Amino acid sequence: MSSNSIALRLSGMFALVALLVFLLIGWALYLQVDKGLGLLPEAEVDARYSVLESAVQRYSTPEHWVKINAKLRLLSEEDKRLRFWVVSDNPTYEFGNPDAQIRAFANGPLGMRDLNLTDHDYPFKVLVSQFPAKDQRPPLRFLTAIDTETFWQTQHSLLIALISLAAIGIALASALGYWVARIGLKPLFDLSLEAQKLAPPRLSGRLQLSPLPPELDQFVMSFNSTLERVEQAYSRLESFNADVAHELRSPLTNLIGQTQVALTRGRSAEHYFEVLQSNLEELERLRSIINDMLFLASADQGSKATELTQSSLAEEVATTLDYLDFILEDAQVQVQVRGDAHVPFEKAHLRRALINLLHNAVQHTSPGQVIHVDIKDERDHVCISVTNPGAQISGEHLPRLFERFYRVDASRSNSGANHGLGLAIVKAIALMHGGTVFARSEHGENTFGINLPS
């Protein structure tokens, strides 16, 4: 399994969490037990001393001291951890054969202290007490000691046990975490297998929404929505490819046919001139299609209008109408411009969009009628609309009129001046300016336009 597996990542995080939890709990437990174990030797020494204290204070003669020695010896033999030393100026009252180290230690401060003997690995916990002289007994230094080896070993064993249990707990948490993660991620794995089956041209399928955990519902809905857009784009691409092939095939067929006819037998120079002129028209049409396709491809890649100029839109429309003067005269239609606004735009691109909008309106306007160009300064944008009288367009066609090669009447054959990319270019230019396009058809009028940010 890949090192980037989500299940492995989750099990690793479970292990880290378990490690942190076990460390905190283990450390707190160890400190608490260590504190308790540290008090045990002192408590046991105090208990032994309290038993002997009254007897030592009561006995003051050498005969009585023999009984004290016997009792101390018996206690030492019963519990090998215990040791007793009695240090005195009179050897008769001493016990435990105190050497120089013990004597020096006994002459130190009173109370509970640690004693390290050279022949022992662990320290002794020693209670140093003093008894004043009484009758024949001289002053005594009484040392009650216990070996702490067992306590240290218990502490060490506890530490090893805590570490071992923590390691086992971490390993168990990791294994269980991996198992839980695999179970929890199974719906996602199933979705992945189902998604692998969705490939062109089988894009009509969708991921199932149930039964799924709530966390995956939003993902599945988003994925299905994306898949629906991909399907639509794929369908448009197939249609687009067919339209491109059709648009290019017509002029190429004309070029080949005319050239073949001209070559069948000898022709006059005038006839060849006519053939070349006709071929030039078809070549111009091909070049126009190719240029428009290249422009749309550049717009699809995110090209933006950069050479912006703050100018009057009414003046730009007037300049465009001057350019279309002969077309308007031949179509016997008039154009009226209403309103004005100043916005930043790239003149060459916007003029191209206006030419396409006006040319589209002229093609669908009967002679003697009027086309209106309205410029309105809205709150956050400027609206440029071109309205021409004409037959109403069905609502199902309006959202798609700005698609490439889309025709309301699929059987209509385009002329050389119209190859179905005009409105698509208008949309591309609007997007390059950060704007939008719109189309309306109502009350015997058809309106196409663009919105530019003000």
DODODO-443765 format. One record per residue (C-alpha): x, y negated, z negated; chain; residue number from 1. Coordinates in pm, 1 decimal. Example, Ala and Ser with C-alpha at 12.3 -4.5 7.8 and 13.67 -1.06 7.14 Angstrom:
[rec [1230.0,450.0,-780.0],'A',1]
[rec [1367.0,106.0,-714.0],'A',2]
END
This chain:
[rec [0.0,0.0,0.0],'A',1]
[rec [120.0,-347.6,85.8],'A',2]
[rec [285.6,-551.2,-186.2],'A',3]
[rec [29.4,-821.7,-108.8],'A',4]
[rec [-259.6,-591.1,-203.4],'A',5]
[rec [-521.8,-771.8,-410.4],'A',6]
[rec [-567.3,-459.8,-623.7],'A',7]
[rec [-196.3,-453.9,-704.0],'A',8]
[rec [-198.7,-824.8,-777.5],'A',9]
[rec [-493.6,-785.1,-1012.9],'A',10]
[rec [-333.5,-487.1,-1186.9],'A',11]
[rec [-15.7,-691.9,-1223.8],'A',12]
[rec [-214.6,-977.0,-1378.1],'A',13]
[rec [-388.2,-728.1,-1608.4],'A',14]
[rec [-41.9,-605.5,-1710.9],'A',15]
[rec [76.3,-961.8,-1780.8],'A',16]
[rec [-236.0,-1038.2,-1983.9],'A',17]
[rec [-199.7,-711.7,-2175.3],'A',18]
[rec [168.9,-787.7,-2234.7],'A',19]
[rec [84.5,-1130.7,-2372.4],'A',20]
[rec [-195.9,-995.6,-2592.6],'A',21]
[rec [13.6,-707.4,-2726.3],'A',22]
[rec [307.6,-938.3,-2791.6],'A',23]
[rec [96.4,-1182.9,-2988.9],'A',24]
[rec [-90.2,-915.2,-3185.1],'A',25]
[rec [220.2,-701.1,-3233.8],'A',26]
[rec [430.4,-993.6,-3345.8],'A',27]
[rec [164.0,-1112.1,-3591.8],'A',28]
[rec [121.0,-757.1,-3723.4],'A',29]
[rec [496.0,-706.1,-3751.6],'A',30]
[rec [541.0,-1031.0,-3944.8],'A',31]
[rec [258.8,-940.6,-4179.9],'A',32]
[rec [391.6,-588.4,-4241.5],'A',33]
[rec [747.7,-719.3,-4271.8],'A',34]
[rec [630.8,-963.2,-4535.1],'A',35]
[rec [453.6,-682.0,-4720.7],'A',36]
[rec [752.0,-446.8,-4696.0],'A',37]
[rec [978.5,-724.7,-4820.5],'A',38]
[rec [768.3,-755.5,-5135.1],'A',39]
[rec [757.0,-381.1,-5208.4],'A',40]
[rec [1117.8,-344.1,-5337.5],'A',41]
[rec [1075.6,-644.9,-5565.0],'A',42]
[rec [744.5,-510.7,-5696.3],'A',43]
[rec [894.7,-168.3,-5766.5],'A',44]
[rec [1198.7,-317.2,-5941.3],'A',45]
[rec [971.6,-534.2,-6155.0],'A',46]
[rec [762.9,-229.1,-6243.0],'A',47]
[rec [1069.2,-27.9,-6352.4],'A',48]
[rec [1209.6,-315.4,-6550.5],'A',49]
[rec [881.5,-379.6,-6731.8],'A',50]
[rec [886.0,-16.9,-6854.0],'A',51]
[rec [1241.1,-47.4,-6990.5],'A',52]
[rec [1233.9,-402.1,-7119.3],'A',53]
[rec [1056.1,-338.0,-7450.7],'A',54]
[rec [1276.1,-34.4,-7531.9],'A',55]
[rec [1601.8,-222.1,-7464.0],'A',56]
[rec [1490.0,-515.5,-7678.4],'A',57]
[rec [1379.6,-285.4,-7964.4],'A',58]
[rec [1690.6,-60.9,-7985.2],'A',59]
[rec [2003.4,-222.4,-8128.8],'A',60]
[rec [2218.2,55.5,-8280.3],'A',61]
[rec [2458.5,290.4,-8098.1],'A',62]
[rec [2241.0,589.4,-8194.6],'A',63]
[rec [1940.2,429.9,-8040.4],'A',64]
[rec [2140.0,326.3,-7734.1],'A',65]
[rec [2210.9,691.9,-7661.7],'A',66]
[rec [1835.0,734.2,-7605.0],'A',67]
[rec [1835.5,436.8,-7365.1],'A',68]
[rec [2120.6,592.7,-7165.5],'A',69]
[rec [1936.9,922.8,-7145.2],'A',70]
[rec [1622.0,754.8,-7021.4],'A',71]
[rec [1811.2,553.5,-6759.9],'A',72]
[rec [1988.2,870.0,-6640.6],'A',73]
[rec [1657.5,1058.0,-6618.5],'A',74]
[rec [1498.5,779.8,-6412.6],'A',75]
[rec [1799.4,771.7,-6176.3],'A',76]
[rec [1781.4,1147.6,-6122.1],'A',77]
[rec [1405.2,1143.7,-6062.6],'A',78]
[rec [1427.7,871.2,-5798.0],'A',79]
[rec [1754.4,863.1,-5604.1],'A',80]
[rec [1673.8,514.6,-5480.5],'A',81]
[rec [1700.2,367.8,-5830.7],'A',82]
[rec [2020.4,255.4,-5993.7],'A',83]
[rec [2082.9,92.2,-6331.2],'A',84]
[rec [2384.4,-93.9,-6463.4],'A',85]
[rec [2436.1,-235.8,-6810.9],'A',86]
[rec [2731.5,-472.0,-6849.3],'A',87]
[rec [2856.0,-567.0,-7193.9],'A',88]
[rec [3172.2,-664.4,-7378.6],'A',89]
[rec [3130.0,-343.4,-7581.3],'A',90]
[rec [3176.8,-29.2,-7365.2],'A',91]
[rec [2943.7,165.0,-7598.7],'A',92]
[rec [2649.3,-34.0,-7470.1],'A',93]
[rec [2737.2,-10.5,-7100.0],'A',94]
[rec [2577.3,217.1,-6843.8],'A',95]
[rec [2647.9,317.5,-6484.9],'A',96]
[rec [3025.3,272.3,-6496.7],'A',97]
[rec [3016.0,-86.2,-6369.5],'A',98]
[rec [3322.1,-173.5,-6158.8],'A',99]
[rec [3464.9,-515.3,-6090.3],'A',100]
[rec [3212.1,-590.1,-5812.7],'A',101]
[rec [2917.6,-500.2,-6036.0],'A',102]
[rec [3058.4,-704.8,-6325.8],'A',103]
[rec [3108.2,-1005.8,-6105.1],'A',104]
[rec [2755.3,-967.1,-5965.7],'A',105]
[rec [2612.4,-928.4,-6318.9],'A',106]
[rec [2776.5,-1250.4,-6429.7],'A',107]
[rec [2602.9,-1437.2,-6152.2],'A',108]
[rec [2259.9,-1604.5,-6162.7],'A',109]
[rec [1968.6,-1427.3,-6322.0],'A',110]
[rec [1670.2,-1310.6,-6119.6],'A',111]
[rec [1609.2,-1109.9,-5802.5],'A',112]
[rec [1910.5,-1089.5,-5570.2],'A',113]
[rec [2055.5,-870.1,-5294.8],'A',114]
[rec [2364.5,-659.0,-5359.1],'A',115]
[rec [2576.0,-517.2,-5075.0],'A',116]
[rec [2797.9,-226.0,-5176.7],'A',117]
[rec [3090.3,-126.0,-4958.6],'A',118]
[rec [2990.4,240.7,-4959.4],'A',119]
[rec [2629.7,176.6,-4855.2],'A',120]
[rec [2478.9,58.6,-4525.5],'A',121]
[rec [2174.9,-115.3,-4666.4],'A',122]
[rec [2156.0,-374.7,-4947.3],'A',123]
[rec [2012.8,-310.9,-5293.2],'A',124]
[rec [1737.1,-528.5,-5432.6],'A',125]
[rec [1860.1,-607.0,-5786.4],'A',126]
[rec [1687.4,-775.3,-6078.9],'A',127]
[rec [1950.8,-929.0,-6305.1],'A',128]
[rec [1821.4,-984.9,-6660.5],'A',129]
[rec [1987.1,-1078.1,-6987.9],'A',130]
[rec [1927.3,-952.8,-7343.2],'A',131]
[rec [2066.5,-1158.7,-7631.8],'A',132]
[rec [2263.6,-997.8,-7917.7],'A',133]
[rec [2057.0,-816.3,-8180.1],'A',134]
[rec [2200.5,-660.5,-8500.0],'A',135]
[rec [2489.5,-437.8,-8385.6],'A',136]
[rec [2412.6,-476.5,-8014.1],'A',137]
[rec [2611.4,-741.6,-7825.4],'A',138]
[rec [2462.7,-956.5,-7542.9],'A',139]
[rec [2379.5,-745.8,-7237.0],'A',140]
[rec [2339.2,-803.0,-6864.0],'A',141]
[rec [2083.2,-547.9,-6743.1],'A',142]
[rec [2073.8,-469.4,-6366.2],'A',143]
[rec [1769.5,-283.8,-6225.4],'A',144]
[rec [1834.2,-195.1,-5858.2],'A',145]
[rec [1656.4,-9.7,-5579.2],'A',146]
[rec [1796.3,102.1,-5245.2],'A',147]
[rec [1617.1,-74.3,-4954.1],'A',148]
[rec [1717.7,181.8,-4690.5],'A',149]
[rec [1373.5,344.6,-4678.7],'A',150]
[rec [1204.9,6.1,-4643.4],'A',151]
[rec [1435.3,-93.6,-4360.0],'A',152]
[rec [1379.6,241.5,-4188.8],'A',153]
[rec [1003.9,201.8,-4226.9],'A',154]
[rec [1028.7,-145.0,-4077.4],'A',155]
[rec [1239.1,-13.3,-3789.9],'A',156]
[rec [995.8,272.9,-3728.9],'A',157]
[rec [708.6,25.5,-3726.9],'A',158]
[rec [887.9,-190.2,-3469.4],'A',159]
[rec [954.9,112.0,-3246.8],'A',160]
[rec [590.9,220.2,-3284.0],'A',161]
[rec [464.2,-126.1,-3193.7],'A',162]
[rec [688.8,-144.5,-2888.3],'A',163]
[rec [589.2,204.6,-2777.5],'A',164]
[rec [220.3,136.2,-2826.5],'A',165]
[rec [254.4,-196.0,-2642.4],'A',166]
[rec [428.9,-23.2,-2350.6],'A',167]
[rec [162.5,248.1,-2339.3],'A',168]
[rec [-111.1,-16.3,-2367.9],'A',169]
[rec [39.7,-223.3,-2085.9],'A',170]
[rec [76.2,81.9,-1862.0],'A',171]
[rec [-279.6,187.9,-1943.1],'A',172]
[rec [-413.1,-163.7,-1882.7],'A',173]
[rec [-230.5,-176.6,-1548.1],'A',174]
[rec [-363.8,162.6,-1439.1],'A',175]
[rec [-717.0,85.6,-1553.4],'A',176]
[rec [-691.0,-262.8,-1402.1],'A',177]
[rec [-587.4,-115.7,-1068.3],'A',178]
[rec [-872.9,134.1,-1085.2],'A',179]
[rec [-1123.9,-135.9,-1178.5],'A',180]
[rec [-987.9,-364.3,-905.2],'A',181]
[rec [-1021.3,-89.0,-645.5],'A',182]
[rec [-1380.4,-27.9,-749.5],'A',183]
[rec [-1454.6,-399.3,-760.3],'A',184]
[rec [-1295.6,-460.1,-419.0],'A',185]
[rec [-1463.8,-165.0,-249.4],'A',186]
[rec [-1746.0,-383.6,-109.2],'A',187]
[rec [-1481.2,-613.0,38.0],'A',188]
[rec [-1298.7,-313.1,186.4],'A',189]
[rec [-1626.0,-190.5,337.2],'A',190]
[rec [-1689.5,-536.2,481.9],'A',191]
[rec [-1340.8,-531.1,634.1],'A',192]
[rec [-1412.1,-197.2,804.1],'A',193]
[rec [-1743.0,-330.4,931.1],'A',194]
[rec [-1582.1,-651.5,1055.3],'A',195]
[rec [-1323.0,-451.3,1252.6],'A',196]
[rec [-1605.6,-309.9,1461.4],'A',197]
[rec [-1709.5,-659.2,1569.2],'A',198]
[rec [-1503.8,-741.6,1878.2],'A',199]
[rec [-1582.7,-876.0,2224.9],'A',200]
[rec [-1810.2,-802.6,2392.6],'A',201]
[rec [-1989.9,-657.9,2086.7],'A',202]
[rec [-2042.8,-985.3,1902.2],'A',203]
[rec [-2415.1,-947.5,1839.4],'A',204]
[rec [-2363.5,-743.8,1519.4],'A',205]
[rec [-2356.7,-905.8,1176.9],'A',206]
[rec [-2222.8,-809.6,836.8],'A',207]
[rec [-2488.1,-673.1,602.9],'A',208]
[rec [-2590.9,-908.2,323.2],'A',209]
[rec [-2708.9,-638.3,80.8],'A',210]
[rec [-2637.6,-466.0,-138.2],'A',211]
[rec [-2339.7,-686.6,-222.4],'A',212]
[rec [-2205.2,-856.2,-534.9],'A',213]
[rec [-2320.3,-1218.7,-562.5],'A',214]
[rec [-1959.3,-1336.8,-520.4],'A',215]
[rec [-1951.4,-1193.8,-166.0],'A',216]
[rec [-2291.2,-1320.5,-52.6],'A',217]
[rec [-2159.1,-1667.8,29.0],'A',218]
[rec [-1858.3,-1518.1,208.9],'A',219]
[rec [-2078.1,-1289.5,421.2],'A',220]
[rec [-2317.5,-1570.7,509.2],'A',221]
[rec [-2025.9,-1795.9,608.6],'A',222]
[rec [-1866.9,-1515.1,809.0],'A',223]
[rec [-2194.2,-1438.6,989.6],'A',224]
[rec [-2240.7,-1808.1,1060.9],'A',225]
[rec [-1889.0,-1825.3,1203.5],'A',226]
[rec [-1952.5,-1508.3,1402.9],'A',227]
[rec [-2267.8,-1661.9,1544.6],'A',228]
[rec [-2071.8,-1968.3,1656.8],'A',229]
[rec [-1802.5,-1743.4,1806.0],'A',230]
[rec [-2069.0,-1547.6,1992.8],'A',231]
[rec [-2217.1,-1868.0,2129.8],'A',232]
[rec [-1873.8,-1995.8,2227.0],'A',233]
[rec [-1788.4,-1663.0,2389.6],'A',234]
[rec [-2115.0,-1669.7,2585.9],'A',235]
[rec [-2048.0,-2027.6,2692.3],'A',236]
[rec [-1695.1,-1932.5,2792.4],'A',237]
[rec [-1822.4,-1647.2,3008.3],'A',238]
[rec [-2077.1,-1877.0,3166.7],'A',239]
[rec [-1814.4,-2147.3,3203.4],'A',240]
[rec [-1573.4,-1911.1,3380.8],'A',241]
[rec [-1848.5,-1804.4,3618.6],'A',242]
[rec [-1939.0,-2168.1,3686.4],'A',243]
[rec [-1575.7,-2262.8,3748.6],'A',244]
[rec [-1538.6,-1973.8,3990.9],'A',245]
[rec [-1858.7,-2077.6,4167.3],'A',246]
[rec [-1762.5,-2446.3,4186.6],'A',247]
[rec [-1418.2,-2364.3,4323.2],'A',248]
[rec [-1541.7,-2093.0,4557.4],'A',249]
[rec [-1775.3,-2321.4,4750.8],'A',250]
[rec [-1513.4,-2573.0,4873.4],'A',251]
[rec [-1259.1,-2296.1,4929.0],'A',252]
[rec [-1511.5,-2102.0,5136.3],'A',253]
[rec [-1582.4,-2415.1,5340.3],'A',254]
[rec [-1210.5,-2477.8,5391.1],'A',255]
[rec [-1141.7,-2121.8,5501.8],'A',256]
[rec [-1450.2,-2101.4,5725.8],'A',257]
[rec [-1385.9,-2430.2,5903.0],'A',258]
[rec [-1019.9,-2349.0,5950.3],'A',259]
[rec [-1095.6,-2000.8,6087.4],'A',260]
[rec [-1347.2,-2143.1,6334.7],'A',261]
[rec [-1098.1,-2407.1,6447.3],'A',262]
[rec [-836.0,-2139.7,6510.1],'A',263]
[rec [-1056.8,-1903.6,6713.7],'A',264]
[rec [-979.2,-2089.5,7035.2],'A',265]
[rec [-817.7,-2402.4,7158.8],'A',266]
[rec [-974.8,-2726.2,7044.7],'A',267]
[rec [-937.9,-3087.8,7132.2],'A',268]
[rec [-739.1,-3323.7,6914.3],'A',269]
[rec [-1062.3,-3501.6,6819.2],'A',270]
[rec [-1216.1,-3175.0,6699.6],'A',271]
[rec [-906.8,-3092.3,6493.4],'A',272]
[rec [-924.4,-3439.5,6345.8],'A',273]
[rec [-1285.1,-3380.4,6239.4],'A',274]
[rec [-1192.0,-3042.0,6086.6],'A',275]
[rec [-904.6,-3197.6,5892.6],'A',276]
[rec [-1127.3,-3479.5,5774.4],'A',277]
[rec [-1388.4,-3230.2,5654.0],'A',278]
[rec [-1118.2,-3022.2,5483.0],'A',279]
[rec [-986.0,-3336.1,5316.1],'A',280]
[rec [-1329.6,-3398.7,5164.5],'A',281]
[rec [-1337.3,-3045.6,5025.6],'A',282]
[rec [-983.4,-3085.6,4892.4],'A',283]
[rec [-1082.4,-3412.3,4727.5],'A',284]
[rec [-1368.7,-3227.6,4563.2],'A',285]
[rec [-1130.2,-2958.0,4442.9],'A',286]
[rec [-893.1,-3218.8,4307.0],'A',287]
[rec [-1179.9,-3394.2,4127.9],'A',288]
[rec [-1289.6,-3068.2,3964.4],'A',289]
[rec [-933.8,-2982.2,3861.7],'A',290]
[rec [-867.6,-3331.8,3721.9],'A',291]
[rec [-1191.2,-3320.9,3523.9],'A',292]
[rec [-1102.8,-2975.5,3391.1],'A',293]
[rec [-756.8,-3094.2,3285.1],'A',294]
[rec [-910.2,-3396.7,3112.9],'A',295]
[rec [-1159.3,-3178.4,2923.9],'A',296]
[rec [-883.0,-2936.0,2826.4],'A',297]
[rec [-680.2,-3226.1,2687.6],'A',298]
[rec [-984.3,-3350.1,2492.7],'A',299]
[rec [-1045.7,-3000.0,2355.9],'A',300]
[rec [-692.5,-2997.9,2216.5],'A',301]
[rec [-775.7,-3299.6,2000.4],'A',302]
[rec [-656.9,-3590.9,2212.6],'A',303]
[rec [-761.0,-3927.8,2071.0],'A',304]
[rec [-810.2,-4268.7,2227.5],'A',305]
[rec [-503.0,-4467.1,2121.4],'A',306]
[rec [-487.8,-4780.8,2338.6],'A',307]
[rec [-788.5,-4947.3,2176.2],'A',308]
[rec [-895.8,-5301.4,2262.1],'A',309]
[rec [-1158.5,-5510.1,2082.1],'A',310]
[rec [-1374.7,-5626.0,2371.8],'A',311]
[rec [-1728.6,-5705.1,2477.7],'A',312]
[rec [-1926.9,-5400.4,2586.1],'A',313]
[rec [-2158.4,-5612.0,2804.2],'A',314]
[rec [-1858.3,-5739.7,3001.4],'A',315]
[rec [-1732.0,-5381.5,3041.7],'A',316]
[rec [-2071.6,-5269.0,3171.0],'A',317]
[rec [-2075.1,-5561.9,3415.6],'A',318]
[rec [-1730.5,-5462.0,3545.1],'A',319]
[rec [-1852.0,-5105.3,3589.6],'A',320]
[rec [-2160.0,-5223.1,3780.6],'A',321]
[rec [-1936.3,-5417.1,4018.6],'A',322]
[rec [-1748.2,-5094.1,4085.8],'A',323]
[rec [-2078.3,-4911.4,4156.2],'A',324]
[rec [-2223.3,-5192.4,4366.0],'A',325]
[rec [-2233.0,-4996.2,4694.5],'A',326]
[rec [-2382.5,-4686.5,4527.3],'A',327]
[rec [-2656.6,-4896.2,4366.0],'A',328]
[rec [-2726.6,-5069.1,4697.5],'A',329]
[rec [-2754.5,-4739.6,4884.9],'A',330]
[rec [-2985.3,-4595.9,4616.4],'A',331]
[rec [-3192.8,-4917.3,4617.9],'A',332]
[rec [-3208.1,-4937.8,4238.0],'A',333]
[rec [-3136.8,-5222.1,3998.6],'A',334]
[rec [-2964.2,-5224.6,3659.6],'A',335]
[rec [-3050.5,-5455.4,3371.2],'A',336]
[rec [-2814.2,-5498.9,3074.7],'A',337]
[rec [-2957.8,-5594.0,2738.5],'A',338]
[rec [-2762.5,-5678.8,2424.9],'A',339]
[rec [-2391.9,-5693.2,2348.8],'A',340]
[rec [-2141.7,-5590.9,2081.8],'A',341]
[rec [-1767.6,-5596.2,2023.3],'A',342]
[rec [-1599.3,-5269.6,1924.7],'A',343]
[rec [-1250.6,-5122.5,1971.9],'A',344]
[rec [-1235.8,-4888.1,2272.7],'A',345]
[rec [-998.4,-4769.8,2541.3],'A',346]
[rec [-1109.9,-4943.7,2858.1],'A',347]
[rec [-1013.1,-4677.2,3111.8],'A',348]
[rec [-1188.7,-4398.0,2925.1],'A',349]
[rec [-1501.8,-4593.7,2836.0],'A',350]
[rec [-1534.5,-4718.5,3193.7],'A',351]
[rec [-1520.3,-4358.5,3312.9],'A',352]
[rec [-1794.9,-4262.6,3067.3],'A',353]
[rec [-2010.8,-4556.9,3180.3],'A',354]
[rec [-1960.7,-4463.7,3548.0],'A',355]
[rec [-2074.6,-4108.3,3477.0],'A',356]
[rec [-2378.9,-4221.7,3277.7],'A',357]
[rec [-2483.8,-4474.0,3544.5],'A',358]
[rec [-2413.6,-4233.1,3828.5],'A',359]
[rec [-2625.9,-3969.0,3655.0],'A',360]
[rec [-2908.5,-4221.8,3614.0],'A',361]
[rec [-2887.2,-4335.1,3979.1],'A',362]
[rec [-2910.1,-3976.2,4105.9],'A',363]
[rec [-3239.4,-3922.1,3922.6],'A',364]
[rec [-3399.9,-4261.7,3989.8],'A',365]
[rec [-3633.8,-4326.6,4278.9],'A',366]
[rec [-3564.9,-4626.9,4510.8],'A',367]
[rec [-3703.7,-4957.3,4392.6],'A',368]
[rec [-3695.3,-4869.3,4020.3],'A',369]
[rec [-3489.1,-5022.7,3740.3],'A',370]
[rec [-3224.6,-4867.6,3513.9],'A',371]
[rec [-3177.4,-5024.7,3172.5],'A',372]
[rec [-2848.8,-5035.9,2982.2],'A',373]
[rec [-2906.7,-5124.3,2616.0],'A',374]
[rec [-2627.7,-5218.4,2374.4],'A',375]
[rec [-2734.9,-5223.6,2009.5],'A',376]
[rec [-2519.4,-5300.6,1708.4],'A',377]
[rec [-2642.4,-5064.8,1436.7],'A',378]
[rec [-2529.3,-5065.7,1073.0],'A',379]
[rec [-2227.3,-4835.8,1112.2],'A',380]
[rec [-2204.6,-4782.1,1487.9],'A',381]
[rec [-2276.0,-4933.5,1826.1],'A',382]
[rec [-2522.7,-4755.7,2054.7],'A',383]
[rec [-2482.9,-4769.3,2434.3],'A',384]
[rec [-2781.0,-4612.1,2612.0],'A',385]
[rec [-2865.1,-4576.5,2983.1],'A',386]
[rec [-3236.8,-4526.3,3053.9],'A',387]
[rec [-3391.0,-4437.8,3388.0],'A',388]
[rec [-3749.1,-4349.8,3483.7],'A',389]
[rec [-3790.9,-3985.6,3577.4],'A',390]
[rec [-3960.0,-3654.9,3512.8],'A',391]
[rec [-3956.8,-3542.1,3152.6],'A',392]
[rec [-3682.4,-3297.6,3054.2],'A',393]
[rec [-3783.7,-3004.5,2836.1],'A',394]
[rec [-3667.6,-3023.1,2475.5],'A',395]
[rec [-3486.2,-2691.8,2503.9],'A',396]
[rec [-3250.7,-2841.9,2762.8],'A',397]
[rec [-3170.4,-3171.5,2591.0],'A',398]
[rec [-2909.3,-3038.6,2338.5],'A',399]
[rec [-2719.5,-2860.8,2618.3],'A',400]
[rec [-2711.4,-3131.6,2884.3],'A',401]
[rec [-2360.1,-3236.7,2776.2],'A',402]
[rec [-2222.0,-2883.9,2823.5],'A',403]
[rec [-1996.8,-2814.6,3117.5],'A',404]
[rec [-2171.5,-2705.1,3437.9],'A',405]
[rec [-2507.0,-2688.0,3261.3],'A',406]
[rec [-2800.8,-2740.6,3495.4],'A',407]
[rec [-3166.3,-2788.2,3407.1],'A',408]
[rec [-3245.5,-2621.4,3737.5],'A',409]
[rec [-3004.4,-2330.6,3781.7],'A',410]
[rec [-3092.4,-2299.9,4151.9],'A',411]
[rec [-2986.9,-2657.3,4227.4],'A',412]
[rec [-2670.4,-2684.4,4437.0],'A',413]
[rec [-2445.4,-2974.1,4353.6],'A',414]
[rec [-2306.8,-3211.8,4604.2],'A',415]
[rec [-1945.6,-3295.8,4636.8],'A',416]
[rec [-1990.9,-3595.6,4409.0],'A',417]
[rec [-2163.9,-3395.4,4137.1],'A',418]
[rec [-2009.3,-3075.5,4006.1],'A',419]
[rec [-2168.0,-3059.8,3659.9],'A',420]
[rec [-1887.1,-3211.6,3452.6],'A',421]
[rec [-1996.6,-3576.3,3433.9],'A',422]
[rec [-2189.7,-3561.6,3106.0],'A',423]
[rec [-1934.7,-3320.7,2955.0],'A',424]
[rec [-1668.7,-3586.7,3018.7],'A',425]
[rec [-1893.3,-3849.2,2856.3],'A',426]
[rec [-1911.3,-3632.8,2544.0],'A',427]
[rec [-1535.6,-3576.8,2544.2],'A',428]
[rec [-1468.8,-3951.9,2569.0],'A',429]
[rec [-1713.0,-4021.4,2284.5],'A',430]
[rec [-1536.7,-3765.7,2064.6],'A',431]
[rec [-1197.8,-3916.3,2153.7],'A',432]
[rec [-1327.5,-4245.3,2008.4],'A',433]
[rec [-1472.4,-4074.2,1701.0],'A',434]
[rec [-1827.3,-4114.5,1830.4],'A',435]
[rec [-2121.9,-3898.2,1936.2],'A',436]
[rec [-2357.7,-3854.1,2232.8],'A',437]
[rec [-2735.6,-3825.4,2252.9],'A',438]
[rec [-3011.1,-3753.6,2504.0],'A',439]
[rec [-3385.2,-3833.4,2488.6],'A',440]
[rec [-3674.3,-3774.8,2723.1],'A',441]
[rec [-4010.8,-3931.4,2643.3],'A',442]
[rec [-4286.7,-4145.0,2797.5],'A',443]
[rec [-4155.8,-4091.2,3151.7],'A',444]
[rec [-3803.9,-4213.2,3070.2],'A',445]
[rec [-3477.0,-4024.7,3025.9],'A',446]
[rec [-3207.7,-4178.6,2808.9],'A',447]
[rec [-2844.4,-4075.4,2778.7],'A',448]
[rec [-2587.5,-4258.3,2568.8],'A',449]
[rec [-2301.9,-4265.3,2325.4],'A',450]
[rec [-2250.4,-4397.6,1973.0],'A',451]
[rec [-1916.5,-4563.8,1897.3],'A',452]
[rec [-1795.2,-4643.7,1544.1],'A',453]
[rec [-1821.5,-5016.9,1486.9],'A',454]
END
